[in-house]
Amino acid sequence: MARKKKRHGEEEHENLERWLVSYADFITLLFAFFVTMYSVSRVDGKKLGSAVDSLQRALGSVMPIQITQSQAGVFPKESVPIQFSLTPIEGKAYTADGKALEKVARQISKDVEQLTRSKQIRGETLSPLQIRFIIEKRGLVIRVSEHIFFRSGEASVRPEFVPVLDVIGQALEKIPHQIRVEGHTDSVPIQTAQFPSNWELSTARATNILRYLLTHFNFDPERLSAAGYGEFRPIASNATPEGRLQNRRVDLVILSQEETEKEPAPFSSAPEDSKGKKDGEDRGSSS
């Protein structure tokens, strides 16, 4: 009898220790759950935003969707505004002319920030990466992401973002530099009745911005020029959605004084030319 009781006690002891197995499994599953939740919350917002943009472009959607890193992995019921912060000036200005252009860039950046905070852009928000200011050898480049001014596959300036163009126009109107508006696309082909290729699309976009500046501000037409480069001057690889997103842009190039001097001078009939021509005619008639 004693042996039976002892065996019974041993069996009971074994049963009491089995809960550790279930507990360990539970802790392991709980750990895996929290690791999964953490991984989901750390989704790369930039890549996700690029994927969304590519999908919208493929489906012809024009609804802007913005995702910030702080919102990555979270899908709120209501959109959270993205505050525009002062964009750092890329590049270094070494000359007095370059420093003057840098001052212009900072003023535009500040004005756009105030524009966003005052909600003058109807239902839209800007992120710092959508407008970049770059100081380079040829001058100041104001690089604007495509969807700020245009809808996908279109060349008409979006009315809701006209205030941004007004801010840029007011600042550039005050300086004497030559300004070149450059349109760029990605390598995704377009073939419509209006735009048989990306050449026409990029050129039309640059020309429409130039026309707006001329009609709404006091620009000397000789200071402005427009160019369309299609997909042939990329700043990133067209093999990825992120690269194509960067390539779809409009560059407003404010040429430095050095680069302006290299531009072809417009023809002008100076008084001395007329006098010289008249003298030559007189000499010809007298002979």
Secondary structure, 3 states (H helix, E strand, C coil): CHHHHHHHHHHHHHHHHCHHHHHHHHHHHHHHHHHHHHHHHCCCHHHHHHHHHHHHHHHCCCCCCCCCHHHCCCCCCCCCCCCCCCCCCECCCCCHHHHHHHHHHHHHHHHHHHHHHCCCCCCCCCCHHHEEEEEECCEEEEEEEHHHHCCCCCCCCCHHHHHHHHHHHHHHCCCCCCEEEEEECCCCCCCCCCCCCHHHHHHHHHHHHHHHHHHHCCCCHHHEEEEECCCCCCCCCCCCHHHHHHHCEEEEEEECHHHHHHCCCCCCCCHHHHHHHHHHHHHHHHC
